[in-house]
Amino acid sequence: MSFSLHQGDALSVLSTLPDGCADSVITDPPYNSGGRTAQERTSRSARQKYVSADAKHVLPDFTGENMDQRSYTLWLTQIMTEAHRATKTGGTALLFTDWRQLPATTDALQAAGWLWLGILTWHKPQARPQKAKFRQDCEFIVWGAKGRVNAAANPVYLPGLYSASQPSGKDRKHITQKPVSVMRELVKICPPGGTVLDFCAGSGSTGVAALLEGRQFIGIEKTEEYASVANERLAETLRESLTQEDFTLGA
């Protein structure tokens, strides 16, 4: 197992990656959700959008959260076009999104040349109830493939529903961090020993899951603070995995 982590703009770094270097793209791009008007969309930072006012932890903010829907669709299309080039034929793509940006995300995936294959659901048990409304306790994962999936190369049977709470306390490293338990299931769409690419790596949860499941990882993260956190988590995971492997072989 191995990983490489690049700190920089996703589109710029993706353009430097060789053709067909990844088996699966699994990523959690900024949702750019909320707000019916330009003022509502642009007056709040990512932290203000996604972190409760009474939260005690201090997490770095991140950029790219204030695009309107048409700009977001164009941005994601451009990036997913580069990711398509960098993915092997028959490879897969999984993109997290919420209900507001679900149509934009499915449009961008298909406009970039991917075959849209469905939507997975991530259920969040600790979501807050809303008075006189339905609780928003789900986010979604749009997935597709570059051509026809080669089932013979990775004959897995994976669920379409995942339930786990967002990390909390000292385990919370990123504002929009996803549970490693969910990510470990998702990376199984990548063939064993294959390479997972995440162009919005955040604190590195996708990469941690990939390494734990015996996959290689290529990550890109724009925010310097989060790139540093991701690098530390990935290096620690790799060290622990290799130590465990040596222990097992020694036994």
MIDOSE-1310 file (N, C-alpha, C; in nm, 2 decimals, decimal comma, always signed):
residues 251
msfs	+0,08/-0,12/+0,00/+0,00/+0,00/+0,00/+0,09/+0,13/+0,00; +0,03/+0,23/-0,06/+0,11/+0,36/-0,06/+0,01/+0,47/-0,09; +0,05/+0,59/-0,06/-0,03/+0,71/-0,09/+0,05/+0,82/-0,14; -0,01/+0,91/-0,21/+0,05/+1,04/-0,25/-0,05/+1,15/-0,22
lhqg	-0,01/+1,26/-0,16/-0,10/+1,37/-0,13/-0,05/+1,50/-0,19; -0,13/+1,57/-0,26/-0,09/+1,69/-0,33/-0,17/+1,81/-0,27; -0,10/+1,92/-0,23/-0,17/+2,03/-0,18/-0,18/+2,14/-0,29; -0,30/+2,17/-0,33/-0,32/+2,26/-0,44/-0,46/+2,26/-0,49
dals	-0,48/+2,33/-0,60/-0,62/+2,34/-0,66/-0,65/+2,21/-0,73; -0,77/+2,16/-0,71/-0,80/+2,03/-0,77/-0,79/+2,02/-0,92; -0,84/+2,12/-0,99/-0,83/+2,11/-1,14/-0,69/+2,12/-1,19; -0,61/+2,20/-1,13/-0,47/+2,22/-1,17/-0,39/+2,09/-1,14
vlst	-0,41/+2,03/-1,03/-0,33/+1,91/-0,99/-0,38/+1,79/-1,08; -0,51/+1,78/-1,10/-0,56/+1,67/-1,18/-0,50/+1,67/-1,32; -0,48/+1,79/-1,37/-0,43/+1,80/-1,51/-0,29/+1,74/-1,52; -0,22/+1,73/-1,41/-0,08/+1,68/-1,41/-0,08/+1,53/-1,39
lpdg	-0,19/+1,46/-1,36/-0,19/+1,32/-1,33/-0,19/+1,25/-1,47; -0,13/+1,13/-1,47/-0,13/+1,05/-1,60/-0,26/+0,99/-1,63; -0,29/+0,96/-1,75/-0,41/+0,89/-1,79/-0,42/+0,76/-1,72; -0,54/+0,72/-1,68/-0,57/+0,59/-1,63/-0,49/+0,56/-1,50
cads	-0,46/+0,65/-1,42/-0,38/+0,62/-1,30/-0,47/+0,58/-1,18; -0,60/+0,60/-1,19/-0,69/+0,56/-1,08/-0,79/+0,46/-1,13; -0,84/+0,38/-1,03/-0,94/+0,28/-1,05/-1,08/+0,33/-1,01; -1,08/+0,42/-0,91/-1,20/+0,48/-0,86/-1,18/+0,62/-0,81
vitd	-1,27/+0,71/-0,84/-1,28/+0,84/-0,79/-1,38/+0,84/-0,68; -1,34/+0,87/-0,56/-1,44/+0,88/-0,44/-1,41/+1,01/-0,37; -1,50/+1,10/-0,37/-1,47/+1,23/-0,32/-1,60/+1,30/-0,26; -1,57/+1,40/-0,18/-1,67/+1,48/-0,11/-1,65/+1,63/-0,14
ppyn	-1,69/+1,67/-0,26/-1,67/+1,81/-0,29/-1,75/+1,91/-0,21; -1,71/+2,04/-0,20/-1,80/+2,13/-0,13/-1,94/+2,14/-0,19; -2,04/+2,13/-0,10/-2,18/+2,12/-0,15/-2,23/+2,26/-0,21; -2,18/+2,37/-0,16/-2,23/+2,50/-0,21/-2,38/+2,51/-0,19
sggr	-2,43/+2,46/-0,08/-2,58/+2,46/-0,06/-2,62/+2,57/+0,03; -2,75/+2,59/+0,04/-2,81/+2,69/+0,13/-2,83/+2,82/+0,07; -2,94/+2,89/+0,11/-2,96/+3,02/+0,06/-3,04/+3,03/-0,07; -3,14/+3,11/-0,07/-3,22/+3,13/-0,19/-3,17/+3,25/-0,27
taqe	-3,10/+3,34/-0,20/-3,05/+3,46/-0,26/-2,89/+3,46/-0,26; -2,84/+3,55/-0,34/-2,69/+3,56/-0,34/-2,64/+3,60/-0,21; -2,71/+3,69/-0,14/-2,66/+3,73/-0,01/-2,66/+3,62/+0,09; -2,76/+3,54/+0,09/-2,77/+3,42/+0,18/-2,66/+3,32/+0,15
rtsr	-2,63/+3,30/+0,02/-2,53/+3,20/-0,02/-2,39/+3,25/+0,02; -2,36/+3,38/+0,01/-2,23/+3,43/+0,02/-2,19/+3,49/+0,15; -2,29/+3,51/+0,24/-2,26/+3,58/+0,37/-2,21/+3,49/+0,47; -2,22/+3,36/+0,45/-2,18/+3,26/+0,56/-2,06/+3,18/+0,51
sarq	-1,97/+3,15/+0,60/-1,85/+3,07/+0,57/-1,89/+2,92/+0,58; -1,81/+2,83/+0,54/-1,84/+2,69/+0,55/-1,86/+2,65/+0,69; -1,78/+2,71/+0,78/-1,79/+2,68/+0,92/-1,93/+2,72/+0,98; -1,97/+2,84/+0,93/-2,10/+2,89/+0,98/-2,22/+2,80/+0,92
kyvs	-2,20/+2,75/+0,80/-2,30/+2,66/+0,74/-2,32/+2,53/+0,81; -2,20/+2,47/+0,84/-2,20/+2,33/+0,88/-2,17/+2,29/+1,02; -2,13/+2,39/+1,10/-2,09/+2,37/+1,24/-2,19/+2,44/+1,33; -2,24/+2,37/+1,43/-2,33/+2,43/+1,53/-2,27/+2,55/+1,60
adak	-2,35/+2,65/+1,64/-2,29/+2,77/+1,70/-2,23/+2,73/+1,84; -2,28/+2,63/+1,90/-2,23/+2,59/+2,04/-2,12/+2,49/+2,03; -2,07/+2,46/+1,91/-1,96/+2,36/+1,90/-1,83/+2,42/+1,97; -1,76/+2,33/+2,04/-1,65/+2,37/+2,12/-1,52/+2,35/+2,04
hvlp	-1,52/+2,27/+1,94/-1,39/+2,25/+1,87/-1,37/+2,36/+1,77; -1,24/+2,39/+1,74/-1,20/+2,49/+1,64/-1,14/+2,42/+1,52; -1,21/+2,43/+1,41/-1,17/+2,36/+1,28/-1,14/+2,46/+1,18; -1,04/+2,44/+1,09/-1,01/+2,54/+0,99/-1,13/+2,55/+0,89
dftg	-1,15/+2,67/+0,84/-1,25/+2,69/+0,73/-1,20/+2,64/+0,60; -1,28/+2,63/+0,50/-1,23/+2,60/+0,37/-1,31/+2,68/+0,26; -1,24/+2,70/+0,15/-1,30/+2,79/+0,04/-1,38/+2,71/-0,06; -1,44/+2,77/-0,15/-1,52/+2,70/-0,26/-1,66/+2,67/-0,22
enmd	-1,72/+2,74/-0,12/-1,85/+2,71/-0,06/-1,96/+2,82/-0,10; -1,92/+2,91/-0,19/-2,02/+3,02/-0,22/-2,05/+3,03/-0,37; -2,04/+2,93/-0,44/-2,08/+2,93/-0,59/-2,23/+2,92/-0,60; -2,29/+2,98/-0,70/-2,43/+2,96/-0,73/-2,44/+2,82/-0,80
qrsy	-2,56/+2,78/-0,83/-2,58/+2,64/-0,87/-2,52/+2,62/-1,01; -2,53/+2,72/-1,10/-2,48/+2,70/-1,24/-2,33/+2,70/-1,24; -2,27/+2,79/-1,15/-2,12/+2,79/-1,14/-2,07/+2,66/-1,09; -2,14/+2,61/-0,99/-2,11/+2,48/-0,92/-2,11/+2,36/-1,03
tlwl	-2,22/+2,36/-1,11/-2,23/+2,26/-1,21/-2,12/+2,26/-1,31; -2,08/+2,38/-1,35/-1,97/+2,40/-1,45/-1,84/+2,36/-1,38; -1,81/+2,40/-1,26/-1,69/+2,37/-1,19/-1,68/+2,22/-1,17; -1,78/+2,15/-1,13/-1,78/+2,01/-1,11/-1,76/+1,93/-1,24
tqim	-1,83/+1,98/-1,34/-1,81/+1,92/-1,47/-1,67/+1,92/-1,52; -1,60/+2,04/-1,51/-1,46/+2,05/-1,55/-1,37/+1,95/-1,47; -1,39/+1,95/-1,34/-1,31/+1,86/-1,26/-1,34/+1,71/-1,29; -1,46/+1,68/-1,30/-1,50/+1,54/-1,33/-1,45/+1,49/-1,47
teah	-1,44/+1,59/-1,56/-1,38/+1,56/-1,70/-1,24/+1,52/-1,68; -1,16/+1,59/-1,61/-1,02/+1,56/-1,58/-1,01/+1,43/-1,51; -1,10/+1,41/-1,41/-1,10/+1,28/-1,33/-1,13/+1,16/-1,42; -1,22/+1,18/-1,52/-1,26/+1,08/-1,62/-1,13/+1,04/-1,69
ratk	-1,05/+1,13/-1,74/-0,93/+1,10/-1,81/-0,83/+1,02/-1,73; -0,83/+1,06/-1,60/-0,73/+1,00/-1,51/-0,77/+0,86/-1,46; -0,89/+0,82/-1,50/-0,95/+0,69/-1,45/-0,94/+0,59/-1,56; -0,92/+0,46/-1,52/-0,91/+0,35/-1,61/-1,05/+0,33/-1,67
tggt	-1,06/+0,27/-1,79/-1,18/+0,23/-1,85/-1,24/+0,12/-1,76; -1,37/+0,14/-1,73/-1,44/+0,05/-1,64/-1,43/+0,09/-1,50; -1,36/+0,20/-1,47/-1,35/+0,25/-1,33/-1,47/+0,32/-1,29; -1,48/+0,36/-1,16/-1,60/+0,41/-1,10/-1,58/+0,55/-1,04
allf	-1,69/+0,62/-1,02/-1,68/+0,75/-0,95/-1,80/+0,76/-0,85; -1,77/+0,81/-0,73/-1,86/+0,83/-0,62/-1,85/+0,97/-0,57; -1,96/+1,05/-0,57/-1,95/+1,19/-0,53/-2,06/+1,21/-0,42; -2,02/+1,26/-0,30/-2,12/+1,30/-0,20/-2,19/+1,43/-0,24
tdwr	-2,31/+1,44/-0,20/-2,39/+1,56/-0,22/-2,51/+1,56/-0,13; -2,58/+1,68/-0,13/-2,70/+1,68/-0,04/-2,82/+1,70/-0,14; -2,94/+1,71/-0,08/-3,06/+1,71/-0,16/-3,07/+1,84/-0,25; -3,01/+1,95/-0,21/-3,02/+2,07/-0,29/-2,94/+2,06/-0,42
qlpa	-2,82/+2,00/-0,41/-2,73/+1,99/-0,52/-2,73/+1,85/-0,59; -2,83/+1,77/-0,56/-2,84/+1,64/-0,62/-2,86/+1,65/-0,77; -2,95/+1,73/-0,82/-2,96/+1,75/-0,97/-2,84/+1,80/-1,04; -2,77/+1,90/-0,97/-2,65/+1,96/-1,03/-2,54/+1,85/-1,04
ttda	-2,53/+1,77/-0,94/-2,42/+1,67/-0,93/-2,45/+1,56/-1,04; -2,57/+1,52/-1,05/-2,59/+1,41/-1,15/-2,57/+1,47/-1,29; -2,61/+1,60/-1,31/-2,58/+1,66/-1,44/-2,43/+1,67/-1,47; -2,35/+1,71/-1,37/-2,21/+1,73/-1,39/-2,14/+1,60/-1,42
lqaa	-2,18/+1,49/-1,35/-2,13/+1,36/-1,37/-2,14/+1,31/-1,51; -2,27/+1,33/-1,57/-2,29/+1,28/-1,70/-2,23/+1,37/-1,81; -2,23/+1,50/-1,78/-2,17/+1,60/-1,88/-2,02/+1,57/-1,89; -1,96/+1,52/-1,79/-1,81/+1,49/-1,79/-1,78/+1,36/-1,85
gwlw	-1,88/+1,28/-1,90/-1,86/+1,16/-1,97/-1,88/+1,03/-1,90; -1,92/+1,04/-1,77/-1,95/+0,92/-1,69/-2,09/+0,87/-1,72; -2,10/+0,74/-1,70/-2,23/+0,68/-1,71/-2,29/+0,67/-1,57; -2,40/+0,74/-1,55/-2,47/+0,75/-1,41/-2,54/+0,62/-1,38
lgil	-2,50/+0,56/-1,27/-2,55/+0,42/-1,23/-2,64/+0,42/-1,11; -2,65/+0,53/-1,04/-2,75/+0,53/-0,93/-2,71/+0,63/-0,82; -2,79/+0,62/-0,71/-2,77/+0,71/-0,59/-2,77/+0,62/-0,46; -2,67/+0,64/-0,38/-2,66/+0,57/-0,25/-2,70/+0,67/-0,14
twhk	-2,74/+0,62/-0,03/-2,78/+0,70/+0,08/-2,70/+0,69/+0,20; -2,65/+0,80/+0,26/-2,58/+0,80/+0,39/-2,68/+0,85/+0,49; -2,72/+0,77/+0,59/-2,81/+0,81/+0,69/-2,73/+0,85/+0,82; -2,77/+0,96/+0,87/-2,70/+1,02/+0,99/-2,79/+1,01/+1,11
pqar	-2,77/+0,92/+1,20/-2,86/+0,90/+1,31/-2,87/+1,01/+1,41; -2,77/+1,10/+1,42/-2,77/+1,21/+1,51/-2,82/+1,34/+1,46; -2,88/+1,34/+1,34/-2,93/+1,46/+1,28/-3,04/+1,52/+1,37; -3,04/+1,66/+1,37/-3,14/+1,73/+1,46/-3,28/+1,73/+1,40
pqka	-3,38/+1,71/+1,48/-3,52/+1,72/+1,43/-3,55/+1,86/+1,40; -3,65/+1,88/+1,31/-3,70/+2,02/+1,27/-3,85/+2,03/+1,30; -3,88/+2,13/+1,37/-4,02/+2,15/+1,41/-4,11/+2,18/+1,29; -4,22/+2,10/+1,27/-4,31/+2,11/+1,16/-4,25/+2,07/+1,03
kfrq	-4,14/+2,00/+1,03/-4,07/+1,96/+0,91/-4,02/+1,81/+0,93; -3,98/+1,75/+0,81/-3,91/+1,63/+0,82/-3,76/+1,65/+0,85; -3,71/+1,56/+0,93/-3,57/+1,57/+0,97/-3,48/+1,54/+0,85; -3,38/+1,63/+0,83/-3,28/+1,61/+0,72/-3,17/+1,52/+0,77
dcef	-3,19/+1,39/+0,77/-3,09/+1,30/+0,83/-3,02/+1,21/+0,72; -3,03/+1,26/+0,60/-2,96/+1,18/+0,49/-2,88/+1,27/+0,40; -2,77/+1,22/+0,35/-2,70/+1,28/+0,24/-2,68/+1,17/+0,14; -2,64/+1,21/+0,02/-2,64/+1,11/-0,09/-2,51/+1,10/-0,16
ivwg	-2,49/+0,99/-0,23/-2,37/+0,96/-0,30/-2,41/+0,92/-0,44; -2,38/+1,01/-0,54/-2,40/+0,98/-0,68/-2,29/+0,90/-0,73; -2,32/+0,79/-0,80/-2,21/+0,71/-0,85/-2,23/+0,67/-1,00; -2,12/+0,65/-1,06/-2,13/+0,61/-1,21/-2,00/+0,54/-1,25
akgr	-1,98/+0,52/-1,37/-1,86/+0,45/-1,42/-1,81/+0,51/-1,56; -1,69/+0,48/-1,58/-1,63/+0,51/-1,71/-1,65/+0,39/-1,80; -1,76/+0,39/-1,87/-1,79/+0,27/-1,96/-1,85/+0,17/-1,87; -1,84/+0,04/-1,91/-1,90/-0,07/-1,85/-1,81/-0,12/-1,73
vnaa	-1,87/-0,14/-1,61/-1,80/-0,19/-1,50/-1,76/-0,33/-1,52; -1,63/-0,36/-1,49/-1,58/-0,50/-1,51/-1,61/-0,58/-1,38; -1,72/-0,64/-1,37/-1,76/-0,71/-1,25/-1,67/-0,83/-1,22; -1,61/-0,89/-1,32/-1,52/-1,00/-1,30/-1,40/-0,96/-1,22
anpv	-1,36/-0,84/-1,24/-1,23/-0,79/-1,17/-1,25/-0,76/-1,02; -1,38/-0,74/-0,99/-1,41/-0,70/-0,85/-1,55/-0,74/-0,81; -1,58/-0,88/-0,80/-1,71/-0,93/-0,78/-1,77/-0,91/-0,64; -1,79/-0,78/-0,60/-1,84/-0,76/-0,47/-1,99/-0,73/-0,48
ylpg	-2,06/-0,74/-0,36/-2,20/-0,71/-0,35/-2,21/-0,60/-0,24; -2,23/-0,48/-0,27/-2,23/-0,37/-0,18/-2,37/-0,31/-0,15; -2,39/-0,27/-0,03/-2,53/-0,21/+0,00/-2,55/-0,07/-0,06; -2,67/-0,03/-0,06/-2,70/+0,11/-0,11/-2,73/+0,20/+0,00
lysa	-2,73/+0,16/+0,12/-2,77/+0,24/+0,24/-2,66/+0,22/+0,35; -2,61/+0,33/+0,40/-2,51/+0,33/+0,50/-2,55/+0,42/+0,61; -2,53/+0,38/+0,74/-2,58/+0,45/+0,85/-2,46/+0,47/+0,95; -2,42/+0,59/+0,98/-2,32/+0,62/+1,08/-2,32/+0,77/+1,10
sqps	-2,28/+0,81/+1,22/-2,28/+0,95/+1,26/-2,15/+1,01/+1,22; -2,15/+1,14/+1,20/-2,03/+1,21/+1,17/-1,94/+1,21/+1,30; -1,80/+1,19/+1,28/-1,71/+1,19/+1,39/-1,73/+1,31/+1,48; -1,71/+1,30/+1,61/-1,73/+1,41/+1,71/-1,61/+1,41/+1,80
gkdr	-1,60/+1,51/+1,88/-1,50/+1,53/+1,98/-1,36/+1,53/+1,92; -1,26/+1,46/+1,98/-1,12/+1,47/+1,93/-1,11/+1,40/+1,79; -1,21/+1,32/+1,75/-1,20/+1,25/+1,62/-1,25/+1,34/+1,51; -1,31/+1,45/+1,54/-1,35/+1,54/+1,44/-1,24/+1,63/+1,39
khit	-1,19/+1,60/+1,27/-1,08/+1,67/+1,21/-1,12/+1,77/+1,10; -1,24/+1,76/+1,05/-1,28/+1,85/+0,94/-1,43/+1,89/+0,96; -1,46/+2,00/+0,91/-1,60/+2,05/+0,93/-1,70/+1,95/+0,87; -1,68/+1,90/+0,75/-1,77/+1,81/+0,69/-1,72/+1,67/+0,68
qkpv	-1,65/+1,62/+0,78/-1,58/+1,49/+0,78/-1,68/+1,38/+0,77; -1,65/+1,28/+0,69/-1,73/+1,16/+0,68/-1,68/+1,04/+0,76; -1,76/+0,96/+0,81/-1,72/+0,85/+0,90/-1,63/+0,75/+0,82; -1,52/+0,71/+0,88/-1,43/+0,61/+0,82/-1,50/+0,48/+0,80
svmr	-1,59/+0,44/+0,89/-1,67/+0,32/+0,87/-1,75/+0,31/+0,74; -1,81/+0,43/+0,70/-1,88/+0,44/+0,57/-1,78/+0,44/+0,46; -1,67/+0,51/+0,47/-1,57/+0,52/+0,36/-1,51/+0,38/+0,34; -1,49/+0,30/+0,44/-1,43/+0,17/+0,42/-1,52/+0,08/+0,34
elvk	-1,65/+0,10/+0,35/-1,74/+0,02/+0,26/-1,74/+0,07/+0,12; -1,74/+0,20/+0,11/-1,74/+0,26/-0,03/-1,62/+0,23/-0,11; -1,50/+0,23/-0,05/-1,38/+0,21/-0,12/-1,37/+0,06/-0,18; -1,46/-0,02/-0,13/-1,46/-0,16/-0,18/-1,50/-0,17/-0,32
icpp	-1,56/-0,06/-0,38/-1,59/-0,06/-0,52/-1,47/-0,06/-0,61; -1,36/-0,02/-0,55/-1,23/-0,02/-0,61/-1,17/-0,16/-0,60; -1,12/-0,22/-0,71/-1,06/-0,35/-0,70/-0,95/-0,36/-0,60; -0,93/-0,48/-0,53/-0,82/-0,49/-0,43/-0,69/-0,46/-0,50
ggtv	-0,61/-0,38/-0,42/-0,48/-0,33/-0,48/-0,49/-0,22/-0,57; -0,61/-0,18/-0,61/-0,63/-0,07/-0,70/-0,61/+0,07/-0,63; -0,63/+0,18/-0,71/-0,60/+0,31/-0,66/-0,73/+0,39/-0,65; -0,75/+0,45/-0,54/-0,86/+0,55/-0,52/-0,81/+0,69/-0,53
ldfc	-0,88/+0,77/-0,60/-0,84/+0,91/-0,62/-0,95/+1,00/-0,55; -0,91/+1,10/-0,47/-1,00/+1,19/-0,41/-0,94/+1,33/-0,43; -1,01/+1,41/-0,51/-0,96/+1,55/-0,54/-1,00/+1,65/-0,44; -1,08/+1,61/-0,34/-1,12/+1,70/-0,23/-1,10/+1,62/-0,11
agsg	-0,97/+1,60/-0,07/-0,93/+1,50/+0,03/-0,97/+1,54/+0,17; -0,98/+1,67/+0,20/-1,01/+1,72/+0,33/-0,91/+1,67/+0,43; -0,96/+1,61/+0,54/-0,87/+1,55/+0,64/-0,82/+1,41/+0,61; -0,86/+1,36/+0,50/-0,80/+1,23/+0,45/-0,88/+1,11/+0,48
stgv	-1,01/+1,12/+0,52/-1,08/+1,00/+0,56/-1,09/+0,90/+0,44; -1,11/+0,94/+0,32/-1,12/+0,85/+0,21/-0,99/+0,77/+0,20; -0,88/+0,85/+0,21/-0,74/+0,78/+0,20/-0,72/+0,68/+0,31; -0,76/+0,72/+0,43/-0,74/+0,63/+0,55/-0,82/+0,50/+0,52
aall	-0,94/+0,51/+0,47/-1,03/+0,40/+0,44/-0,96/+0,31/+0,33; -0,91/+0,38/+0,23/-0,85/+0,31/+0,12/-0,73/+0,22/+0,17; -0,64/+0,28/+0,25/-0,53/+0,21/+0,30/-0,57/+0,10/+0,39; -0,67/+0,12/+0,47/-0,71/+0,01/+0,56/-0,77/-0,10/+0,49
egrq	-0,82/-0,08/+0,37/-0,88/-0,18/+0,28/-0,79/-0,23/+0,18; -0,66/-0,20/+0,19/-0,56/-0,26/+0,10/-0,56/-0,19/-0,04; -0,60/-0,07/-0,05/-0,60/+0,00/-0,18/-0,49/+0,11/-0,17; -0,44/+0,16/-0,29/-0,35/+0,27/-0,30/-0,44/+0,40/-0,30
figi	-0,37/+0,51/-0,27/-0,45/+0,64/-0,26/-0,38/+0,76/-0,32; -0,45/+0,84/-0,40/-0,40/+0,97/-0,45/-0,50/+1,07/-0,40; -0,45/+1,17/-0,32/-0,53/+1,27/-0,27/-0,49/+1,41/-0,31; -0,59/+1,50/-0,33/-0,56/+1,64/-0,35/-0,64/+1,73/-0,26
ekte	-0,58/+1,82/-0,19/-0,65/+1,91/-0,10/-0,60/+2,05/-0,11; -0,69/+2,14/-0,13/-0,65/+2,28/-0,15/-0,61/+2,36/-0,02; -0,68/+2,33/+0,09/-0,66/+2,40/+0,21/-0,53/+2,35/+0,28; -0,44/+2,43/+0,30/-0,31/+2,39/+0,36/-0,32/+2,32/+0,49
eyas	-0,40/+2,37/+0,58/-0,41/+2,32/+0,71/-0,47/+2,17/+0,71; -0,57/+2,15/+0,62/-0,63/+2,02/+0,61/-0,54/+1,93/+0,54; -0,46/+1,98/+0,44/-0,36/+1,89/+0,37/-0,26/+1,83/+0,47; -0,22/+1,92/+0,57/-0,13/+1,87/+0,67/-0,19/+1,77/+0,76
vane	-0,32/+1,79/+0,80/-0,39/+1,69/+0,88/-0,40/+1,56/+0,81; -0,44/+1,57/+0,68/-0,46/+1,45/+0,60/-0,33/+1,37/+0,59; -0,22/+1,44/+0,57/-0,09/+1,38/+0,55/-0,05/+1,30/+0,68; -0,08/+1,36/+0,80/-0,05/+1,30/+0,92/-0,13/+1,17/+0,94
rlae	-0,26/+1,18/+0,91/-0,35/+1,07/+0,93/-0,32/+0,95/+0,84; -0,28/+0,99/+0,71/-0,25/+0,88/+0,62/-0,12/+0,82/+0,65; -0,02/+0,89/+0,69/+0,11/+0,84/+0,73/+0,09/+0,75/+0,86; +0,01/+0,79/+0,95/-0,01/+0,71/+1,07/-0,08/+0,58/+1,04
tlre	-0,18/+0,59/+0,95/-0,25/+0,47/+0,91/-0,16/+0,37/+0,84; -0,08/+0,42/+0,75/+0,02/+0,34/+0,68/+0,12/+0,27/+0,77; +0,17/+0,34/+0,87/+0,26/+0,29/+0,97/+0,19/+0,18/+1,05; +0,07/+0,20/+1,09/+0,00/+0,10/+1,17/-0,03/-0,02/+1,09
sltq	-0,07/+0,00/+0,96/-0,10/-0,12/+0,88/+0,02/-0,20/+0,85; +0,13/-0,14/+0,83/+0,26/-0,21/+0,80/+0,31/-0,28/+0,93; +0,29/-0,22/+1,04/+0,33/-0,28/+1,17/+0,24/-0,41/+1,19; +0,11/-0,39/+1,17/+0,02/-0,51/+1,18/+0,05/-0,62/+1,09
edft	+0,09/-0,58/+0,97/+0,13/-0,68/+0,87/+0,25/-0,76/+0,91; +0,35/-0,68/+0,96/+0,48/-0,75/+1,01/+0,45/-0,84/+1,12; +0,36/-0,79/+1,21/+0,32/-0,88/+1,33/+0,26/-1,01/+1,29; +0,17/-0,99/+1,19/+0,10/-1,11/+1,14/+0,19/-1,21/+1,07
lga	+0,28/-1,16/+0,99/+0,38/-1,24/+0,92/+0,47/-1,31/+1,03; +0,51/-1,23/+1,13/+0,60/-1,29/+1,23/+0,53/-1,40/+1,31; +0,40/-1,39/+1,33/+0,32/-1,49/+1,40/+0,32/-1,62/+1,32
